[in-house]
Amino acid sequence: MGDRFIVRPGEAIPTDGEIVEGNSNVNQAPVTGESIPVEKAEGDTVFAATLNGEGALTVVATKTAADNTLARIIELVEEAQGSKAQTQRFIERFGRRYSPIVLATGILIVLVPGLLGFGWAEWLSRATVFIVAAAPCALVISIPIALVAAIGTAGRQGVLIKGGVHLERLAKIRVVAMDKTGTLTRGVPVVTHFEPTEGTSTNELLRVAAALEARSAHPLAQAVVAAADAANVPVAAADDVQSLTGAGIRGDVDGELQYIGSPDLFSALGGEFTTNPARVDLPVLLAHIEKLQGEGNTVVLVGNASRIMGIIAIADAIRSSAQAAVNALKTAGMEHVIMLTGDNRLAGNAIGAKAGVDEVRAELTPDEKSRAIEALSREYGPVAMVGDGVNDAPALAAAHVGIAMGVAGSDVALETADVAFMADDLSKLPYLMQFSQRTWRVIRHNIALSIVVIGVLALTALTGALSLPIAVLVHEISEFVVIASGLRLLRS
């Protein structure tokens, strides 16, 4: 601690620290889940594994590598995984007791009647038939055959399940917790709304905005340029472009000084606007801006010394399949769908309302996400967690079943999760829940069939009405029936 280090543009911050010199935007999504980079200046705190933007920063380390935010996340994952004991299979526990009991019963069937004078030969034959009839072959194979078939089928559908125990656990899930950034949303800012003021065309607004942002690597700038490209607006290069750290950008477009930035930037330029009667009054726009911000958007203004040309709203857009996926989860029997996010409450509530989740818990650290999963488990029972980032890893490990978004997911999330989607397709989530329930129904049917067959054969063997060839034949037929029943799961 106390060491100074320089973080150049585009570099990852090596450990937690405090900025002592420089201004930049920092992408904190890997750790906090915030969808929009955060402007950082002297005195602000930065976290390990976050990504520096366009400015150079001089930072004083406040924590060692063994004690920083990333190390704490790794520790939380290890603790959660260690406390999530692997449930022993029912069949394994049953088999350890059942087989010795069958053998002991067979011996007693021979000894007791024989010692009482009922004849050794007949009761030895009955005991042999009983042991064959009571053999748990169909029962033992009923679960593995179904699980192997189900895991293979899920894999063909782009769902990787890391073991049958997780498929069984999924069938008991009635509460699903979901991350926001990269899970319910695409994790990439896009322009959601642009509105030119009177006297300005849409093309002019986008042309000037894109010209100023064209050379910037900031995610918000890239969103503006992408919006202009999508609208087929030709973009001219701006001259003398200057970044106004924490506020916006100014530059010369077509020989005129133009600005793009936050409402605070244009408030600071109020003196220039006041002298021009043709200006658009900034206070008139503030109510509209606040409405857009309340919907989870980052709002920037575009203008010059004469007028405000318009407003552009940018947000981490919700996935097109999110609302349908949430509705399908509820149809599949999920009683509660909850969003856990490290993003701010406004953005969280806006996305939560659009997705149709039952509850939103925002501004959570990775540690708080993990504790939220534990609290939900105590309140509702088994919980599944769906996430994609490093910050989701502790919650994925703490959940009854952790589910990672494959393409967008971090290596840590994919390694920690019990289930991974090989594509960023939320529709796989309700499919997974319904498929796990179907698998568990097949397993229950197989177990019930096996028990009935074994019970009938064993009782018939004791009466002497069942011969050894018939016992073997019926026993083998029951095995084929159980196998055929399990293989039904190969049909997607």
C-alpha positions in Angstrom: 0.0 0.0 0.0 1.1 3.6 -0.6 2.8 2.9 -3.9 2.1 5.2 -6.8 1.4 3.8 -10.2 0.3 5.3 -13.6 -2.6 3.8 -15.5 -2.5 4.6 -19.2 -5.5 4.9 -21.4 -7.0 1.5 -22.1 -5.2 -0.3 -19.3 -6.7 -2.4 -16.5 -6.2 -0.9 -13.0 -4.0 -3.4 -11.1 -5.3 -2.8 -7.5 -7.6 -0.7 -5.5 -6.4 2.9 -5.0 -7.2 6.6 -4.9 -6.6 9.0 -7.8 -4.1 11.7 -7.0 -3.7 13.1 -10.5 -5.6 12.9 -13.8 -9.2 12.6 -15.0 -10.7 9.7 -17.0 -13.7 7.5 -17.4 -13.4 4.1 -15.9 -15.4 1.0 -17.0 -16.4 -0.6 -13.7 -18.8 -3.1 -15.2 -16.5 -6.1 -14.5 -16.7 -5.4 -10.7 -19.8 -3.3 -10.0 -22.0 -4.1 -13.0 -22.5 -0.4 -13.9 -23.5 -0.3 -17.5 -22.0 3.2 -18.3 -18.4 4.1 -17.6 -18.0 6.3 -14.5 -16.1 9.6 -14.7 -13.2 9.7 -12.2 -11.1 12.6 -11.0 -8.6 13.4 -8.2 -9.7 12.0 -4.9 -12.0 9.3 -6.4 -11.5 5.6 -5.6 -10.8 3.0 -8.3 -11.0 -0.8 -8.1 -8.8 -3.6 -9.3 -9.7 -5.2 -12.7 -11.7 -2.1 -13.9 -10.7 -0.6 -17.3 -9.3 2.9 -17.7 -10.7 5.0 -20.5 -9.1 7.8 -22.4 -7.2 9.7 -19.7 -4.0 8.8 -17.9 -4.3 8.4 -14.1 -1.8 8.5 -11.3 -3.1 6.3 -8.4 -2.0 5.6 -4.9 -2.6 2.0 -3.9 -4.8 1.6 -0.9 -4.9 -2.2 -0.8 -2.4 -4.9 -1.6 -3.0 -7.4 -4.4 -4.0 -10.0 -1.8 -6.6 -7.8 -0.2 -8.1 -5.8 -3.2 -11.6 -6.0 -4.6 -10.8 -8.8 -7.1 -9.1 -10.9 -4.4 -12.2 -10.5 -2.2 -14.4 -11.7 -5.0 -12.3 -14.8 -5.5 -12.4 -15.4 -1.7 -16.2 -15.1 -1.7 -16.5 -17.6 -4.6 -14.3 -20.1 -2.8 -16.3 -19.7 0.4 -19.6 -20.1 -1.3 -18.5 -23.2 -3.3 -17.1 -24.8 -0.1 -20.4 -24.3 1.8 -22.6 -25.7 -1.1 -22.3 -29.3 -0.2 -22.9 -31.9 -3.0 -26.1 -33.8 -2.2 -25.6 -37.6 -2.3 -27.7 -39.4 -4.8 -30.8 -41.1 -3.4 -30.0 -44.3 -5.2 -26.4 -44.4 -3.8 -27.7 -44.1 -0.2 -30.5 -46.5 -0.9 -28.1 -49.1 -2.5 -25.7 -49.2 0.4 -28.6 -50.4 2.6 -30.8 -52.2 0.2 -28.4 -54.8 -1.2 -27.2 -56.1 2.2 -30.8 -56.3 3.4 -31.8 -58.4 0.3 -28.9 -60.8 0.8 -29.7 -61.1 4.5 -33.4 -61.7 3.7 -32.5 -64.4 1.2 -30.4 -66.2 3.8 -33.2 -66.0 6.3 -35.6 -67.4 3.7 -33.4 -70.5 3.5 -32.4 -70.9 7.2 -35.7 -70.2 9.0 -38.0 -72.7 7.1 -35.1 -75.2 6.8 -34.4 -75.2 10.6 -38.2 -75.5 11.2 -38.3 -78.6 9.1 -40.1 -77.2 6.0 -37.4 -78.5 3.6 -34.2 -77.0 2.5 -34.4 -77.5 -1.3 -37.7 -75.7 -1.9 -36.8 -72.7 0.3 -33.3 -72.5 -1.3 -35.0 -72.3 -4.7 -37.4 -69.6 -3.4 -34.5 -67.6 -1.8 -32.6 -67.7 -5.1 -35.7 -66.5 -7.0 -36.2 -63.8 -4.4 -32.7 -62.5 -4.6 -32.9 -62.3 -8.4 -36.4 -60.7 -8.3 -35.3 -58.1 -5.7 -32.1 -57.1 -7.5 -32.3 -53.3 -7.9 -30.9 -53.2 -11.5 -33.8 -51.3 -13.0 -33.9 -48.9 -10.0 -30.1 -48.2 -10.2 -30.2 -47.5 -13.9 -33.4 -45.4 -13.8 -31.6 -42.2 -12.8 -28.3 -42.3 -14.8 -29.9 -43.2 -18.1 -32.4 -40.3 -17.8 -29.7 -37.8 -16.7 -27.3 -38.8 -19.5 -30.0 -38.4 -22.1 -31.2 -35.1 -20.7 -27.7 -33.6 -20.5 -27.0 -34.6 -24.1 -30.3 -33.1 -25.3 -29.7 -29.9 -23.4 -26.2 -29.7 -25.0 -27.7 -29.9 -28.5 -29.9 -26.9 -27.5 -26.9 -24.8 -26.5 -27.2 -25.4 -22.7 -24.2 -26.9 -21.0 -25.0 -28.6 -17.7 -22.0 -29.6 -15.6 -23.5 -32.7 -14.1 -26.8 -34.4 -13.4 -27.0 -33.1 -9.8 -27.5 -29.6 -11.1 -30.3 -30.8 -13.4 -32.1 -32.3 -10.5 -31.6 -29.2 -8.4 -33.1 -27.0 -11.2 -36.3 -29.0 -11.0 -36.8 -27.7 -7.4 -36.1 -24.0 -8.3 -39.0 -21.6 -7.8 -37.1 -18.4 -7.5 -34.8 -16.9 -10.1 -32.4 -14.0 -9.5 -30.9 -12.3 -12.5 -28.1 -9.8 -13.1 -28.9 -6.7 -15.3 -25.9 -5.7 -17.3 -25.1 -8.3 -19.9 -27.9 -10.6 -18.8 -31.2 -8.7 -19.1 -29.5 -6.1 -21.1 -27.0 -6.4 -24.0 -24.2 -4.7 -21.9 -23.5 -2.2 -24.7 -24.8 1.4 -24.6 -27.1 2.4 -27.5 -29.0 5.5 -28.4 -32.5 5.0 -27.2 -33.9 8.4 -28.1 -32.9 11.6 -30.0 -34.9 14.7 -30.3 -33.8 17.8 -32.2 -35.1 21.2 -31.1 -37.1 23.5 -33.3 -35.1 24.6 -36.3 -32.8 21.6 -36.2 -33.3 18.5 -38.3 -32.6 15.0 -37.1 -29.8 14.5 -39.6 -28.1 17.7 -38.5 -28.3 16.8 -34.9 -26.8 13.3 -35.5 -24.2 14.7 -38.0 -22.8 17.2 -35.5 -22.9 14.8 -32.6 -21.2 12.0 -34.5 -18.5 14.4 -35.9 -17.6 15.4 -32.3 -17.6 11.8 -31.1 -16.0 10.1 -34.0 -12.5 10.0 -32.6 -13.5 9.0 -29.1 -13.3 5.4 -27.8 -15.8 6.1 -25.0 -18.8 3.7 -25.1 -21.3 6.6 -25.2 -19.4 8.2 -28.1 -19.4 4.9 -30.0 -23.2 4.6 -29.4 -23.7 8.1 -31.0 -21.6 7.2 -34.0 -23.4 3.9 -34.4 -26.8 5.7 -34.3 -25.6 8.1 -37.1 -24.4 5.1 -39.2 -27.7 3.4 -38.7 -29.5 6.5 -39.9 -27.2 6.8 -42.9 -26.1 10.2 -41.9 -22.8 11.3 -43.5 -20.4 12.4 -40.8 -17.9 15.2 -41.4 -14.6 15.2 -39.4 -14.4 17.8 -36.6 -11.3 19.9 -36.2 -9.6 21.0 -33.0 -11.5 18.5 -30.9 -11.0 18.8 -27.2 -12.2 16.5 -24.4 -13.8 18.3 -21.5 -13.2 15.6 -18.9 -16.3 14.7 -16.9 -18.4 17.0 -19.0 -18.2 16.4 -22.8 -16.4 17.3 -26.0 -16.1 20.5 -28.0 -14.8 20.9 -31.5 -15.0 22.8 -34.8 -17.7 21.4 -37.2 -18.1 23.2 -40.5 -16.2 26.2 -39.1 -18.4 26.6 -36.0 -17.5 25.6 -32.4 -19.9 22.9 -31.3 -20.4 21.1 -28.0 -21.8 17.7 -26.9 -22.0 16.8 -23.2 -24.0 16.7 -20.0 -26.7 19.2 -19.1 -24.2 20.6 -16.5 -21.8 21.5 -19.3 -24.5 23.6 -21.0 -25.5 25.1 -17.7 -21.9 26.2 -17.3 -22.1 27.8 -20.8 -25.2 29.7 -19.7 -23.5 33.1 -20.1 -23.0 32.5 -23.8 -26.6 31.4 -24.4 -28.0 34.3 -22.4 -26.6 36.8 -24.9 -28.4 35.2 -27.8 -32.2 35.7 -28.1 -32.4 32.7 -30.5 -31.2 30.3 -27.9 -33.3 27.4 -26.6 -33.9 27.9 -22.9 -32.1 25.1 -21.0 -34.6 25.1 -18.1 -37.4 24.3 -20.6 -35.6 21.1 -21.4 -34.8 20.0 -17.9 -38.1 18.4 -17.1 -37.9 16.3 -20.3 -34.2 15.4 -19.5 -35.2 14.3 -15.9 -37.9 12.1 -17.4 -35.4 10.4 -19.7 -32.9 10.0 -16.8 -35.6 8.5 -14.7 -36.0 5.8 -17.3 -32.4 4.9 -16.9 -30.9 6.9 -19.7 -27.7 9.0 -19.8 -28.7 12.3 -21.5 -26.3 14.5 -23.5 -27.1 17.8 -25.2 -25.7 19.0 -28.6 -25.3 22.7 -29.3 -23.2 25.7 -29.9 -22.9 29.3 -28.8 -26.2 30.2 -30.5 -28.5 27.3 -29.6 -29.1 23.9 -28.2 -29.6 21.7 -31.2 -31.2 18.7 -29.4 -30.9 16.0 -26.9 -29.7 12.4 -27.2 -30.5 9.7 -24.7 -28.2 6.7 -24.3 -28.7 3.5 -22.3 -27.8 -0.1 -21.9 -30.7 -1.4 -24.0 -32.8 -4.3 -22.7 -32.5 -7.5 -24.7 -35.4 -8.0 -27.1 -36.1 -11.4 -25.5 -35.9 -10.3 -21.9 -39.6 -9.6 -21.2 -40.7 -12.8 -23.0 -38.2 -14.8 -21.1 -39.4 -13.4 -17.7 -43.0 -14.1 -18.7 -42.1 -17.7 -19.8 -40.3 -18.2 -16.4 -43.5 -17.4 -14.6 -45.5 -19.7 -16.8 -42.9 -22.4 -16.1 -43.8 -22.1 -12.4 -41.2 -19.6 -11.1 -42.9 -17.8 -8.2 -40.4 -14.9 -8.0 -38.1 -13.3 -10.6 -35.7 -10.8 -9.0 -33.1 -8.5 -10.5 -29.8 -8.0 -8.6 -27.6 -5.3 -10.1 -24.6 -3.1 -9.1 -25.9 -0.3 -11.3 -27.7 2.7 -10.0 -31.3 2.5 -8.8 -32.8 4.6 -11.6 -31.3 2.4 -14.3 -32.2 -0.8 -12.4 -35.8 0.2 -11.9 -36.2 1.2 -15.5 -34.9 -2.1 -16.9 -36.8 -4.1 -14.2 -40.1 -2.4 -15.2 -39.5 -3.2 -18.9 -38.5 -6.8 -18.2 -41.4 -7.4 -15.9 -39.4 -8.7 -12.9 -41.1 -8.9 -9.5 -38.4 -7.0 -7.5 -35.3 -4.9 -8.2 -32.3 -4.7 -5.8 -29.8 -2.1 -7.1 -26.4 -0.7 -6.1 -25.2 -4.0 -4.8 -21.5 -4.9 -4.4 -20.4 -8.5 -5.3 -20.5 -9.3 -1.5 -24.0 -7.9 -1.2 -25.2 -9.9 -4.2 -24.0 -13.1 -2.5 -25.7 -12.1 0.7 -28.9 -11.3 -1.2 -28.9 -14.8 -2.6 -28.5 -16.3 0.8 -31.4 -14.1 2.1 -33.6 -15.2 -0.8 -32.8 -18.8 -0.1 -33.9 -18.5 3.5 -37.1 -16.7 2.5 -38.2 -18.6 -0.5 -36.1 -21.8 -0.8 -33.8 -22.9 -3.6 -32.7 -20.0 -5.8 -31.1 -20.0 -9.3 -28.8 -17.0 -10.1 -28.2 -15.9 -13.7 -25.2 -13.7 -14.5 -22.3 -13.0 -16.7 -19.6 -10.9 -15.0 -16.8 -11.2 -12.5 -19.0 -9.3 -10.0 -21.7 -12.1 -10.4 -19.3 -14.9 -9.5 -19.9 -14.9 -5.7 -23.7 -14.9 -6.2 -23.4 -17.7 -8.8 -21.4 -19.8 -6.3 -23.8 -19.1 -3.5 -27.0 -20.0 -5.4 -28.5 -23.4 -5.4 -27.8 -23.4 -9.2 -25.6 -20.8 -10.9 -26.3 -20.1 -14.6 -23.8 -18.1 -16.8 -24.4 -16.4 -20.1 -21.9 -18.0 -22.3 -20.7 -15.6 -25.0 -20.8 -12.5 -23.0 -19.9 -14.2 -19.7 -16.5 -13.7 -18.1 -14.2 -16.7 -17.6 -14.7 -16.4 -13.8 -18.5 -16.6 -14.2 -18.4 -19.5 -16.6 -16.0 -21.5 -14.3 -18.1 -20.8 -11.3 -21.5 -21.5 -12.8 -23.2 -24.9 -12.8 -24.9 -24.3 -16.1 -23.7 -22.2 -19.1 -25.6 -20.9 -22.1 -23.4 -21.3 -25.2 -25.2 -18.3 -26.7 -26.6 -15.1 -25.2 -30.1 -16.3 -25.6 -32.4 -15.7 -22.6 -35.1 -17.9 -24.1 -32.9 -20.8 -23.0 -33.6 -20.0 -19.4 -37.4 -20.9 -19.4 -36.5 -23.9 -21.6 -34.0 -25.1 -19.1 -36.4 -24.8 -16.2 -39.2 -26.6 -18.1 -36.7 -29.3 -19.3 -35.4 -29.9 -15.8 -39.0 -30.4 -14.5 -39.7 -32.8 -17.4 -36.5 -34.7 -16.6 -37.4 -35.0 -12.9 -40.9 -36.3 -13.9 -39.3 -39.0 -16.0 -36.9 -40.0 -13.2 -39.8 -40.2 -10.7 -41.8 -42.4 -13.1 -38.8 -44.7 -13.6 -38.2 -45.0 -9.9 -41.9 -45.7 -9.2 -42.0 -48.3 -12.0 -38.8 -50.0 -10.8 -40.1 -50.2 -7.2 -43.5 -51.6 -8.2 -41.8 -54.3 -10.4 -39.4 -55.3 -7.7 -42.1 -55.4 -5.0 -44.4 -57.6 -7.1 -41.6 -59.9 -8.1 -40.3 -60.2 -4.6 -43.7 -61.0 -3.1 -44.5 -63.5 -5.8 -41.1 -65.2 -5.3 -41.9 -65.7 -1.6 -45.1 -67.5 -2.4 -43.3 -69.9 -4.7 -45.5 -69.0 -7.7 -42.6 -67.4 -9.6 -39.9 -69.5 -11.3 -36.3 -68.4 -11.8 -36.6 -68.0 -15.7 -39.7 -65.9 -15.4 -38.1 -63.7 -12.7 -35.1 -63.1 -14.9 -37.3 -62.4 -17.9 -39.6 -60.0 -16.1 -36.6 -58.3 -14.5 -34.8 -57.8 -17.8 -38.0 -56.5 -19.5 -38.4 -53.9 -16.7 -34.8 -52.7 -17.3 -35.6 -52.2 -21.0 -38.8 -50.3 -20.1 -36.9 -48.0 -17.8 -34.1 -47.4 -20.4 -36.7 -46.7 -23.1 -38.5 -44.3 -20.7 -35.3 -42.4 -19.9 -34.3 -42.2 -23.6 -37.5 -40.2 -24.2 -35.5 -37.2 -23.0 -33.4 -37.4 -26.2 -36.4 -35.7 -27.9 -35.9 -32.0 -27.5 
